[in-house]
Amino acid sequence: MLVLFTGVSGASAHAALTGTDPQDGSVLKSAPRRVTLTFSESIGLLDDSFRVLTPENRRVHSGAPSHADGRSDTASVTLPRGLGTGTFTVAWRVVSADSHPVSGAFTFSIGKPSATAAPLPSAAAGDPASAALYDIARYAAYSGLALLIGTATFVLACGYRGSVRRLLITGWWTLLGSTLALLLLRGPYERGTGLGDAFDPVILSDTLTSRPGIVLVARLALLAAAAFVPLRAPLRDGTPGRAVLVPGGLLALGLAVTWAAAEHASAGIQVPVAMVSSMLHLLAMAVWLGGLTALLTALHRPAEPVSPAVVTRFSRLALASVAVLAVTGVYQSWRGLGSWDALTSTTYGRLLLVKLGGVALLLAGAAFSRRWTARLAAPRAAVTVPAGRVPVAVPAGGPGGALERTDGHAQEEGSETEGVEGAEGAEAAEDRRDRATEDAHGGAGGAIDAGHRQGLWRSVLAEVTVGILVLVITTMLTGTQPGRAAEETAAATAAADRPASSTTTVPFDVGTPGGHGKVQVELSPGRVGENSVQAVIFGPDGGIATVPEVRITFTLESQKVGPIDAEITDKGGYWTSDTLTLPLAGTWTMKTTVRTTDIDQVTVERKVRVS
């Protein structure tokens, strides 16, 4: 039960920034020709994906965003010549493969670092009104889907004969309106702009040609088709015909696809399996919660009684839905969390724990409702239904009416009820027995007395209330970076921030008696930007020695950078400097020059890695 209801989650969803060129905080000798970002997964670009700001907070006129070398997991932009010197700020915003926007910022310096008037935007930069309305529309869309599919299933699969037209219309209009809102708000949500851009023709055109926009348009088309499906199709032996079941089932499946194709399941590991799991989870949720809402509404209408058979059928359907939710939830949680620690160390995990608490309450309410269902089913014991046979309701009597046989079977005058043999299957026979029992109890619902009806109504109301809370948390989870991706991002950040100091031993020999030894050079942290260098001289006997001069330079030959003098000074027993700036990552050539006398010196080269 740990992962019941965790659906519509994902693994490694929400693209994480894994590298920048130039690197964050680097100091360059000359201006770069382009800025390139690398992400953990494929991303989509916006017209305004990059904003490069000068130290005076003026925007640089950069080129159009593109993918570097055709790689979908990169974003790149060209820069003009003559940028000048100082510290520049790069603010970026892209769209993850799971359709959620991600953003951030970093700095680099040309020549030397400087003060900057450009603010460093946060990763969550964006218009709060656009983001809030977009989230509300997503909540409404989930609710409309559950109401539409759940109510239709309650009628078709459970045989409810009352009127649920208002519920169906409410679900249809809610899903239609929320989908239109999502389509209009998609542009401002992606770009982090205000609501005024919702009706911008250019932005709306970009939305319609993007994958999320295409999915939303497909959802609108499916809703238009659903309006023409007759829910009250002719029944055959009390069950709906294929004219309703086939198109209705295909439309429900298609609606589920529009979610799976635009959320976490569409990105990360095992995408095909995740898509199927997400669709099944969403449909099971809709059948359970939407069906509960329909049952709650039906129980609240004394004029349209609900029969025990209808409640029993829904109880079995709800149990099957819970089983599907449990199986798909196990997979979704494994895919989204990645580890047990993510339950408490990530926002996604903590939300999941809250959701699990709600699910526990929901299951407790469901168990209580099943107790009421068992009580409602108790009166049916008076009607004996032999296996493989369909009983016929016994009217009050009279000419032409049913005659009660002494063997306990009902027989119409002039005809005999034949048994339903195994060819139709046990499930079909059970459904027929339920419907015949319903008729034997007086039709569509006369068997439920007011006391049982009120008790069941309260129990279902509690389930629906908690179910709505769980649905809200589920929607929040779909907009939260999954635990697996959050841990990967944190690990990458920690690795980047971790000091990576290196110690290099450089032997030297100037060719004179006593003119040999070794220099131990420590470079810390060994990353792009400011570094400290410390050198200790050891003589022939292994003890610390003093020399007139030590000089260390660094050269990055692949980029034709250097030599950069570390400018180390003698501190009495060791040489050190805290002002060495290495502008680029790569394998640098470190040249160490040791002078033992006025005329004797030697230079030794070693390779060092700068990350």
C-alpha positions as CSV (number, residue, x, y, z in Angstrom):
1,M,0.0,0.0,0.0
2,L,3.0,2.3,0.1
3,V,2.5,3.6,-3.4
4,L,-1.2,3.4,-3.9
5,F,-2.3,6.4,-5.9
6,T,1.2,7.7,-6.7
7,G,0.4,7.8,-10.3
8,V,1.3,10.2,-13.0
9,S,4.8,10.5,-11.6
10,G,8.1,10.0,-13.4
11,A,11.8,9.4,-13.2
12,S,14.5,11.9,-14.0
13,A,11.7,14.2,-15.2
14,H,12.3,18.0,-15.0
15,A,15.5,18.5,-16.9
16,A,18.5,19.3,-14.7
17,L,21.4,21.5,-15.8
18,T,24.6,19.4,-15.9
19,G,27.0,21.9,-17.4
20,T,27.6,25.3,-18.9
21,D,30.2,26.7,-21.3
22,P,31.6,29.1,-20.1
23,Q,31.5,27.5,-16.7
24,D,29.7,29.3,-13.8
25,G,32.1,31.8,-12.2
26,S,34.8,31.3,-14.8
27,V,37.2,34.2,-15.8
28,L,38.0,34.3,-19.5
29,K,40.9,35.9,-21.2
30,S,38.7,36.9,-24.2
31,A,35.0,37.1,-24.9
32,P,33.3,33.7,-25.8
33,R,31.5,33.5,-29.2
34,R,28.6,31.5,-27.7
35,V,27.0,30.2,-24.5
36,T,26.0,26.5,-24.3
37,L,24.0,24.7,-21.7
38,T,23.9,20.9,-21.3
39,F,20.9,19.2,-19.5
40,S,20.2,15.7,-18.2
41,E,17.4,15.1,-20.8
42,S,16.1,16.6,-24.0
43,I,14.6,20.1,-23.7
44,G,12.5,22.5,-25.7
45,L,13.6,26.0,-26.6
46,L,11.7,29.3,-26.3
47,D,12.2,32.5,-28.3
48,D,13.4,34.1,-25.1
49,S,15.4,31.1,-23.7
50,F,18.5,33.3,-23.1
51,R,19.0,36.7,-21.6
52,V,22.7,37.8,-21.4
53,L,23.2,40.9,-19.2
54,T,26.2,43.2,-19.0
55,P,27.7,44.4,-15.7
56,E,25.5,47.5,-16.1
57,N,22.4,45.3,-16.4
58,R,22.0,46.0,-20.1
59,R,20.8,43.2,-22.3
60,V,23.2,41.8,-24.9
61,H,21.7,41.4,-28.4
62,S,22.3,37.7,-28.8
63,G,21.4,35.3,-31.6
64,A,18.4,32.9,-31.8
65,P,18.5,30.0,-29.3
66,S,19.4,26.6,-30.9
67,H,20.5,23.1,-30.0
68,A,24.3,22.7,-30.1
69,D,25.5,20.2,-32.7
70,G,21.9,19.1,-33.1
71,R,21.8,17.5,-29.6
72,S,18.3,17.9,-28.1
73,D,19.8,18.0,-24.5
74,T,21.6,21.2,-25.2
75,A,20.7,24.9,-25.6
76,S,23.1,27.4,-27.2
77,V,23.1,31.1,-28.3
78,T,25.7,33.1,-30.1
79,L,27.1,36.3,-28.7
80,P,28.2,39.5,-30.5
81,R,31.8,40.8,-30.7
82,G,33.0,43.6,-28.5
83,L,31.3,42.5,-25.2
84,G,33.8,44.4,-23.1
85,T,35.1,43.3,-19.7
86,G,33.6,42.5,-16.4
87,T,31.1,40.0,-15.0
88,F,28.2,39.0,-17.2
89,T,24.9,37.3,-16.1
90,V,23.2,34.6,-18.2
91,A,19.5,34.0,-17.3
92,W,18.0,30.9,-19.1
93,R,14.6,29.2,-19.4
94,V,13.8,26.0,-21.3
95,V,11.0,23.4,-21.3
96,S,11.6,19.9,-20.0
97,A,10.6,16.8,-22.0
98,D,7.8,16.3,-19.5
99,S,6.4,19.8,-20.5
100,H,7.4,21.6,-17.3
101,P,9.6,24.8,-17.6
102,V,12.9,25.0,-15.8
103,S,15.0,28.1,-15.4
104,G,18.2,29.4,-13.8
105,A,21.1,31.8,-14.1
106,F,24.9,31.8,-13.9
107,T,27.8,34.3,-14.3
108,F,31.1,34.5,-16.1
109,S,33.7,37.2,-16.3
110,I,35.9,38.6,-19.2
111,G,39.3,39.9,-18.2
112,K,38.6,40.0,-14.5
113,P,35.5,39.9,-12.2
114,S,33.7,43.1,-11.5
115,A,30.7,44.4,-9.6
116,T,27.4,43.8,-11.5
117,A,24.1,45.6,-11.3
118,A,22.3,42.6,-12.9
119,P,20.2,40.6,-10.4
120,L,20.7,36.9,-10.4
121,P,17.2,35.4,-11.1
122,S,16.1,32.4,-9.0
123,A,15.3,29.0,-10.5
124,A,11.6,29.6,-9.8
125,A,11.5,33.0,-11.6
126,G,8.2,33.6,-13.4
127,D,4.9,35.3,-13.2
128,P,3.0,34.0,-10.1
129,A,-0.4,34.8,-11.4
130,S,0.1,32.8,-14.6
131,A,1.6,29.8,-12.7
132,A,-1.2,29.8,-10.2
133,L,-4.0,29.9,-12.8
134,Y,-2.3,27.2,-14.8
135,D,-2.2,25.0,-11.7
136,I,-5.8,25.6,-11.0
137,A,-6.7,24.7,-14.5
138,R,-4.8,21.4,-14.1
139,Y,-6.7,20.6,-10.9
140,A,-10.0,21.3,-12.7
141,A,-9.0,19.1,-15.6
142,Y,-8.3,16.1,-13.3
143,S,-11.6,16.6,-11.6
144,G,-13.5,16.9,-14.8
145,L,-11.9,13.7,-16.2
146,A,-12.8,11.8,-13.0
147,L,-16.4,13.0,-13.0
148,L,-16.9,12.3,-16.7
149,I,-15.4,8.8,-16.9
150,G,-16.5,7.7,-13.4
151,T,-20.1,8.7,-13.9
152,A,-20.4,7.1,-17.3
153,T,-18.8,3.9,-15.9
154,F,-21.3,3.9,-13.0
155,V,-24.2,3.9,-15.4
156,L,-22.8,1.5,-18.0
157,A,-21.0,-1.0,-15.8
158,C,-23.2,-0.9,-12.6
159,G,-26.6,-0.6,-14.3
160,Y,-27.8,2.5,-12.6
161,R,-31.1,3.5,-14.1
162,G,-31.5,6.9,-12.6
163,S,-30.6,10.3,-14.1
164,V,-27.0,11.4,-14.0
165,R,-27.1,13.8,-16.9
166,R,-26.2,16.8,-14.8
167,L,-23.1,15.1,-13.5
168,L,-22.0,14.1,-17.0
169,I,-22.6,17.6,-18.3
170,T,-20.7,19.1,-15.4
171,G,-17.7,16.8,-15.9
172,W,-17.7,17.4,-19.7
173,W,-17.9,21.2,-19.4
174,T,-15.3,21.2,-16.6
175,L,-12.8,19.3,-18.7
176,L,-13.5,21.3,-21.8
177,G,-13.2,24.7,-20.0
178,S,-10.0,23.7,-18.1
179,T,-8.4,22.3,-21.3
180,L,-9.1,25.6,-23.1
181,A,-7.6,27.5,-20.2
182,L,-4.5,25.3,-20.2
183,L,-4.1,26.0,-24.0
184,L,-4.3,29.8,-23.5
185,L,-2.1,29.8,-20.3
186,R,0.5,27.5,-21.7
187,G,2.5,30.3,-23.4
188,P,2.7,32.6,-20.3
189,Y,3.4,29.5,-18.1
190,E,6.3,28.4,-20.2
191,R,7.8,31.8,-20.6
192,G,7.2,33.0,-17.1
193,T,5.3,36.1,-18.4
194,G,2.1,37.8,-17.4
195,L,-1.5,37.0,-18.3
196,G,-1.5,39.5,-21.1
197,D,0.4,37.1,-23.3
198,A,-2.3,34.5,-23.1
199,F,-4.0,36.0,-26.2
200,D,-0.8,36.9,-28.1
201,P,-1.2,35.4,-31.6
202,V,2.5,34.6,-31.9
203,I,2.7,32.9,-28.5
204,L,-0.6,31.1,-29.1
205,S,0.7,29.9,-32.5
206,D,3.9,28.6,-30.9
207,T,1.8,26.7,-28.3
208,L,-0.4,25.1,-30.9
209,T,2.7,23.7,-32.6
210,S,4.4,22.4,-29.5
211,R,3.9,18.9,-28.1
212,P,1.8,20.1,-25.0
213,G,-0.3,22.2,-27.3
214,I,-0.9,19.3,-29.8
215,V,-1.9,17.1,-26.9
216,L,-4.4,19.7,-25.6
217,V,-5.9,20.1,-29.0
218,A,-6.3,16.3,-29.3
219,R,-8.1,16.4,-25.9
220,L,-10.5,19.0,-27.2
221,A,-11.2,16.8,-30.3
222,L,-11.9,13.8,-28.1
223,L,-14.3,15.8,-25.9
224,A,-16.1,16.9,-29.1
225,A,-16.5,13.3,-30.1
226,A,-17.7,12.3,-26.6
227,A,-20.6,14.7,-26.9
228,F,-22.1,12.5,-29.6
229,V,-21.8,9.2,-27.7
230,P,-25.3,8.1,-26.5
231,L,-25.1,7.0,-22.9
232,R,-28.7,5.7,-23.0
233,A,-28.2,3.2,-25.8
234,P,-30.6,0.2,-26.2
235,L,-29.8,-2.5,-23.6
236,R,-29.5,-6.1,-24.3
237,D,-30.5,-8.4,-21.4
238,G,-29.9,-5.4,-19.1
239,T,-26.4,-4.6,-20.3
240,P,-25.3,-1.8,-22.6
241,G,-24.5,-2.7,-26.2
242,R,-21.3,-2.3,-28.1
243,A,-22.6,0.9,-29.7
244,V,-21.8,2.6,-26.3
245,L,-19.1,0.5,-24.8
246,V,-16.6,0.4,-27.7
247,P,-16.6,4.2,-28.5
248,G,-16.9,5.1,-24.9
249,G,-13.9,2.9,-23.9
250,L,-11.8,4.2,-26.8
251,L,-12.6,7.9,-25.9
252,A,-11.6,7.2,-22.2
253,L,-8.4,5.6,-23.3
254,G,-7.7,8.5,-25.7
255,L,-8.2,11.1,-22.9
256,A,-5.8,9.2,-20.7
257,V,-3.2,9.3,-23.4
258,T,-3.4,13.1,-23.5
259,W,-2.2,13.1,-19.9
260,A,0.5,10.5,-20.2
261,A,2.0,12.1,-23.3
262,A,2.4,15.5,-21.6
263,E,3.4,14.7,-18.1
264,H,6.2,12.9,-16.2
265,A,5.6,9.5,-17.9
266,S,6.8,10.9,-21.2
267,A,10.3,11.5,-20.0
268,G,12.9,9.6,-18.1
269,I,13.5,5.8,-17.9
270,Q,11.2,3.1,-19.4
271,V,8.9,5.6,-21.2
272,P,6.7,3.0,-22.9
273,V,6.0,1.1,-19.7
274,A,5.6,4.4,-17.8
275,M,3.0,5.6,-20.3
276,V,0.9,2.5,-20.0
277,S,1.2,2.5,-16.2
278,S,0.2,6.2,-16.1
279,M,-2.8,5.6,-18.3
280,L,-4.1,2.7,-16.3
281,H,-3.5,4.6,-13.0
282,L,-5.4,7.6,-14.3
283,L,-8.4,5.5,-15.5
284,A,-8.6,3.6,-12.3
285,M,-8.6,6.8,-10.3
286,A,-11.3,8.2,-12.5
287,V,-13.5,5.1,-12.2
288,W,-13.2,5.0,-8.4
289,L,-13.5,8.7,-7.5
290,G,-15.9,9.6,-10.3
291,G,-18.0,6.6,-9.5
292,L,-18.1,7.4,-5.8
293,T,-19.3,10.9,-6.7
294,A,-22.1,9.4,-8.9
295,L,-23.1,7.0,-6.2
296,L,-23.1,9.8,-3.6
297,T,-25.4,11.9,-5.9
298,A,-27.7,8.9,-6.5
299,L,-28.0,8.1,-2.8
300,H,-29.0,11.8,-2.2
301,R,-32.1,11.4,-4.5
302,P,-34.9,9.6,-2.7
303,A,-37.1,9.9,-5.8
304,E,-34.6,7.7,-7.7
305,P,-33.8,4.8,-5.5
306,V,-30.5,2.9,-5.8
307,S,-30.8,-0.9,-5.7
308,P,-28.5,-3.1,-3.7
309,A,-27.4,-4.8,-6.9
310,V,-26.1,-1.4,-8.3
311,V,-24.2,-0.8,-5.0
312,T,-22.8,-4.3,-5.1
313,R,-21.6,-4.0,-8.7
314,F,-19.9,-0.7,-7.9
315,S,-18.3,-2.2,-4.8
316,R,-16.7,-4.9,-7.0
317,L,-15.6,-2.4,-9.6
318,A,-14.1,-0.2,-6.9
319,L,-12.1,-3.1,-5.6
320,A,-10.7,-3.8,-9.0
321,S,-9.8,-0.2,-9.4
322,V,-7.9,-0.2,-6.1
323,A,-6.0,-3.3,-7.3
324,V,-4.9,-1.5,-10.5
325,L,-4.0,1.6,-8.5
326,A,-1.8,-0.5,-6.2
327,V,0.1,-2.3,-9.0
328,T,0.7,0.9,-11.1
329,G,1.4,2.9,-7.9
330,V,4.2,0.5,-6.9
331,Y,5.9,1.0,-10.3
332,Q,5.3,4.8,-10.4
333,S,6.8,5.3,-6.9
334,W,9.9,3.3,-7.7
335,R,10.3,5.2,-10.9
336,G,9.8,8.6,-9.2
337,L,11.6,8.1,-5.9
338,G,14.7,6.2,-6.8
339,S,15.6,5.6,-3.1
340,W,14.0,5.4,0.4
341,D,15.9,8.5,1.4
342,A,14.1,10.5,-1.2
343,L,10.9,10.1,0.9
344,T,12.1,12.6,3.4
345,S,14.9,14.4,1.7
346,T,12.9,15.7,-1.3
347,T,9.8,17.8,-1.8
348,Y,8.4,15.0,-4.0
349,G,8.9,12.4,-1.3
350,R,7.3,14.5,1.4
351,L,4.3,15.2,-0.7
352,L,4.0,11.5,-1.4
353,L,4.0,10.8,2.3
354,V,1.1,13.2,2.8
355,K,-0.7,11.6,0.0
356,L,-0.2,8.1,1.5
357,G,-1.8,9.4,4.7
358,G,-4.8,10.5,2.6
359,V,-4.9,7.2,0.8
360,A,-4.9,5.4,4.2
361,L,-8.0,7.4,5.3
362,L,-9.6,6.8,1.9
363,L,-9.1,3.0,2.2
364,A,-10.5,3.1,5.7
365,G,-13.6,4.9,4.4
366,A,-13.9,2.3,1.6
367,A,-13.8,-0.5,4.1
368,F,-16.6,1.1,6.1
369,S,-18.7,1.6,2.9
370,R,-18.2,-2.1,2.1
371,R,-19.7,-3.0,5.5
372,W,-22.8,-1.0,4.5
373,T,-22.8,-2.7,1.1
374,A,-22.8,-6.1,2.9
375,R,-25.8,-5.0,5.0
376,L,-27.7,-3.9,1.9
377,A,-27.0,-7.2,0.2
378,A,-28.3,-9.2,3.1
379,P,-32.0,-9.0,2.1
380,R,-31.1,-10.8,-1.2
381,A,-30.6,-14.0,0.7
382,A,-34.3,-14.5,0.6
383,V,-34.1,-15.0,-3.2
384,T,-32.3,-18.2,-4.0
385,V,-30.5,-18.1,-7.3
386,P,-29.1,-21.5,-8.3
387,A,-25.8,-21.4,-10.2
388,G,-26.3,-21.3,-13.9
389,R,-29.9,-20.2,-13.8
390,V,-31.7,-16.8,-14.1
391,P,-34.7,-16.4,-11.8
392,V,-37.8,-14.5,-12.9
393,A,-39.4,-11.9,-10.6
394,V,-42.6,-13.1,-9.1
395,P,-45.4,-10.6,-9.3
396,A,-48.3,-10.5,-6.9
397,G,-50.3,-13.0,-8.9
398,G,-53.4,-13.0,-11.0
399,P,-54.3,-14.2,-14.4
400,G,-51.4,-14.5,-16.8
401,G,-48.9,-13.8,-14.0
402,A,-46.0,-15.9,-12.7
403,L,-46.7,-19.1,-11.0
404,E,-44.5,-20.1,-8.2
405,R,-43.2,-23.6,-8.6
406,T,-42.8,-25.9,-5.6
407,D,-39.1,-26.4,-6.4
408,G,-38.4,-22.8,-5.7
409,H,-38.1,-21.6,-9.3
410,A,-40.3,-19.0,-10.9
411,Q,-42.0,-19.9,-14.2
412,E,-44.0,-17.7,-16.6
413,E,-47.3,-19.2,-17.5
414,G,-46.9,-21.1,-20.8
415,S,-43.1,-20.9,-20.8
416,E,-40.1,-22.1,-18.8
417,T,-37.1,-20.2,-17.8
418,E,-34.0,-21.8,-19.2
419,G,-30.6,-21.8,-17.3
420,V,-27.7,-19.8,-18.5
421,E,-25.1,-22.4,-19.0
422,G,-21.4,-22.1,-18.8
423,A,-21.0,-20.8,-22.4
424,E,-21.7,-17.3,-21.2
425,G,-19.2,-17.4,-18.4
426,A,-19.4,-17.1,-14.7
427,E,-19.1,-13.4,-14.7
428,A,-22.0,-12.9,-17.1
429,A,-24.1,-15.3,-15.0
430,E,-23.3,-13.4,-11.8
431,D,-24.3,-10.1,-13.4
432,R,-27.6,-11.6,-14.6
433,R,-28.3,-13.0,-11.1
434,D,-27.7,-9.5,-9.7
435,R,-30.2,-7.9,-12.1
436,A,-32.8,-10.7,-11.5
437,T,-32.3,-10.2,-7.7
438,E,-32.9,-6.5,-8.2
439,D,-36.2,-7.2,-10.0
440,A,-37.1,-9.7,-7.3
441,H,-36.7,-7.0,-4.7
442,G,-39.1,-4.7,-6.4
443,G,-37.3,-3.0,-9.2
444,A,-34.7,-0.3,-9.3
445,G,-34.0,0.2,-5.6
446,G,-37.0,-0.4,-3.4
447,A,-34.9,-2.7,-1.2
448,I,-32.8,0.0,0.5
449,D,-34.5,1.5,3.5
450,A,-34.0,5.0,4.6
451,G,-31.6,4.1,7.5
452,H,-29.3,2.0,5.3
453,R,-29.4,4.6,2.6
454,Q,-28.4,7.5,5.0
455,G,-25.6,5.5,6.5
456,L,-24.1,4.6,3.2
457,W,-24.5,8.2,2.0
458,R,-22.4,9.5,4.9
459,S,-19.7,6.9,4.3
460,V,-19.5,7.6,0.6
461,L,-19.4,11.4,1.4
462,A,-16.4,10.9,3.6
463,E,-14.7,8.9,0.8
464,V,-15.3,11.6,-1.8
465,T,-14.0,14.3,0.5
466,V,-10.8,12.6,1.2
467,G,-10.6,11.5,-2.5
468,I,-10.7,15.1,-3.6
469,L,-7.8,15.9,-1.2
470,V,-5.8,13.0,-2.6
471,L,-6.5,14.2,-6.1
472,V,-5.2,17.7,-5.3
473,I,-2.0,16.2,-3.9
474,T,-1.7,14.0,-7.0
475,T,-1.9,17.1,-9.2
476,M,0.8,18.8,-7.1
477,L,3.0,15.7,-7.5
478,T,2.8,16.0,-11.3
479,G,4.3,19.5,-11.1
480,T,7.1,18.6,-8.6
481,Q,10.5,17.4,-9.6
482,P,10.5,13.6,-8.9
483,G,12.7,12.4,-6.0
484,R,15.1,10.5,-8.3
485,A,15.8,13.6,-10.4
486,A,16.1,15.8,-7.3
487,E,18.7,13.5,-5.8
488,E,20.6,13.4,-9.1
489,T,20.6,17.1,-9.3
490,A,21.7,17.5,-5.7
491,A,24.5,15.0,-6.2
492,A,25.7,16.8,-9.3
493,T,25.6,20.1,-7.4
494,A,27.5,18.7,-4.4
495,A,30.1,17.2,-6.7
496,A,30.6,20.6,-8.4
497,D,30.9,22.3,-5.1
498,R,33.2,19.8,-3.5
499,P,36.8,20.9,-3.3
500,A,38.9,18.8,-5.7
501,S,42.4,19.7,-4.6
502,S,45.3,17.9,-6.2
503,T,48.8,17.3,-4.9
504,T,51.6,16.8,-7.4
505,T,55.2,15.7,-6.6
506,V,57.8,17.2,-9.0
507,P,61.3,15.8,-8.7
508,F,64.2,18.2,-9.8
509,D,67.9,17.9,-10.3
510,V,70.0,20.9,-11.3
511,G,73.1,18.7,-11.9
512,T,75.2,19.9,-9.0
513,P,76.2,18.2,-5.7
514,G,73.2,18.4,-3.4
515,G,71.2,20.1,-6.1
516,H,68.4,17.6,-6.3
517,G,65.2,17.0,-4.4
518,K,61.4,17.3,-5.0
519,V,58.7,19.9,-4.9
520,Q,55.3,19.0,-3.5
521,V,52.7,21.3,-5.1
522,E,49.1,21.5,-3.9
523,L,46.4,23.1,-6.1
524,S,43.1,23.8,-4.3
525,P,40.2,23.5,-5.1
526,G,41.4,22.6,-8.6
527,R,38.4,24.1,-10.2
528,V,37.7,27.0,-12.7
529,G,38.0,30.3,-10.9
530,E,40.2,31.3,-8.0
531,N,42.6,28.7,-6.6
532,S,45.4,28.6,-4.0
533,V,48.8,27.1,-4.7
534,Q,51.2,25.9,-2.0
535,A,54.7,24.4,-2.7
536,V,57.1,22.7,-0.3
537,I,60.7,22.0,-1.1
538,F,62.3,18.7,0.1
539,G,66.1,18.3,-0.1
540,P,68.2,15.2,-0.8
541,D,67.8,13.9,2.7
542,G,64.0,14.2,2.6
543,G,63.9,17.2,4.9
544,I,62.4,20.6,4.1
545,A,64.9,22.7,2.2
546,T,65.1,26.4,1.3
547,V,65.9,27.7,-2.1
548,P,66.3,31.2,-3.5
549,E,63.4,31.0,-5.9
550,V,60.4,28.8,-7.0
551,R,58.2,29.8,-9.9
552,I,55.0,28.0,-11.0
553,T,53.0,28.7,-14.2
554,F,49.9,27.1,-15.8
555,T,49.2,26.8,-19.5
556,L,46.1,25.3,-21.3
557,E,47.7,24.5,-24.6
558,S,44.4,23.3,-26.2
559,Q,42.8,26.7,-25.8
560,K,46.1,28.7,-26.1
561,V,45.6,30.1,-22.7
562,G,48.7,31.0,-20.6
563,P,51.2,30.8,-19.2
564,I,49.6,32.2,-16.1
565,D,52.0,32.9,-13.3
566,A,50.8,31.7,-9.9
567,E,53.0,34.4,-8.3
568,I,53.9,32.3,-5.2
569,T,55.9,34.0,-2.4
570,D,58.2,32.5,0.2
571,K,56.4,32.2,3.6
572,G,59.4,30.7,5.4
573,G,59.5,27.0,4.8
574,Y,56.9,26.9,2.0
575,W,55.8,29.0,-1.0
576,T,52.1,30.0,-1.5
577,S,49.6,32.1,-3.4
578,D,45.9,32.6,-3.1
579,T,45.3,34.7,-6.2
580,L,45.7,32.2,-9.0
581,T,42.7,32.4,-11.4
582,L,42.2,29.5,-13.9
583,P,39.5,30.5,-16.4
584,L,38.8,27.2,-18.1
585,A,38.4,23.5,-17.3
586,G,40.8,21.0,-18.9
587,T,44.2,19.5,-18.5
588,W,46.7,22.2,-17.8
589,T,50.5,22.1,-18.0
590,M,52.1,23.1,-14.8
591,K,55.7,24.2,-15.1
592,T,57.7,24.3,-11.9
593,T,61.0,26.2,-11.9
594,V,63.4,25.7,-9.0
595,R,66.6,27.8,-8.6
596,T,69.1,26.5,-6.1
597,T,71.9,29.1,-6.7
598,D,72.4,32.3,-8.6
599,I,73.1,30.4,-11.8
600,D,71.6,26.8,-11.2
601,Q,68.0,26.2,-11.9
602,V,65.7,23.6,-13.6
603,T,62.2,23.6,-15.0
604,V,60.0,20.5,-14.8
605,E,56.5,20.0,-16.4
606,R,53.5,18.1,-15.0
607,K,49.9,17.7,-16.1
608,V,47.1,18.8,-13.7
609,R,43.4,18.5,-14.2
610,V,41.1,21.5,-13.6
611,S,37.3,20.8,-13.3
